[in-house]
Amino acid sequence: MKNVAVIGAGTMGNGIAHTFAQSGFKVQLIDINEASLKKGMETISKNLDRMVTKEKISEANKSDTLGNITTFTDISKGVENVALVVEAATENVDLKLKIFNQLDDLCQEETILATNTSSISITQIAAVTSRPDKVIGMHFMNPVPIMKLVEIIRGYSTSDQVTNTIMELSKTLGKIPTEVNDYPGFVANRILMPMINESIETLYNGVAGVSEIDTVMKLGMAHPMGPLQLADFIGLDVCLSILNVMYDGFKNPKYAPCPLLANMVRAGKLGVKSGEGFYDYSKSRKAEKVASQFT
């Protein structure tokens, strides 16, 4: 398994492509938007430059990594002759179902189809294919080249052989794979998102301000970043989507998104990627200045 395709050149997609390519895989990076592909490749190059500066890799390693990636806007050409496809498109169930239905028609019969979804049912995604035994969740953490965990999620019909193959493959990437079962939010987001949502509720109810909430969690709980800063980093739209998936899946009010989160997403205040969330990122991508709405 040396040829893989990655669908989506955004934050997660380019990170996944980077990780595979740096490990010696030939990567076919696919996105319908040429500008997104260009931006994704620029991000990979910048991240590799940082690694060169820190002497973690050599210039030759950087060159080899970039040389292992080929970009495509045509999905049918992009998935030719690959043993694995990793889908990393937007966290939207209808879009993912459409992509997997298309992949089932385009890919060779033995190709494994993986999704980087952070909350959507693997069983539901697999059901739109004729190969549910070969569909699996491969949930990387952001930033992909740095974070060690990969959640491996078995769908109802995912075979032992496919699960074992993806577990071993993850190890060759220098990751630590952890197998979990297919329930909304899996493990990482089932625990993380209620914490983020409760942090937003705490702000919404006027218990404390943005920086105060984050300071308590960083200094009191030894979290590397506060939950509101982390929400901005993930993307408030992504947080809202995951919470909605869990709320719909469990029908439990504890997963209901805070109204403040929903309003911020409606207003386009999505965090780092939009320039403002709980913090103002107009001058720096660091969470140094609280957004004016919360001061």
Secondary structure, DSSP 8 states (H G I E B T S, - for coil): --EEEEE--SHHHHHHHHHHHHTT-EEEEE-S-HHHHHHHHHHHHHHHHHHHHTTSS-HHHHHHHHHTEEEES-HHHHTTT-SEEEE---S-HHHHHHHHHHHHHHS-TT-EEEE--SSS-HHHHHTTSS-GGGEEEEEE-SSTTT--EEEEEE-TT--HHHHHHHHHHHHHTT-EEEEEE-STTTTHHHHHHHHHHHHHHHHHTTSS-HHHHHHIIIIIH--SS-HHHHHHHH-HHHHHHHHHHHHHHH--GGG---HHHHHHHHTT--BGGGTBSSBB-SS-SSS-SB-GGG-
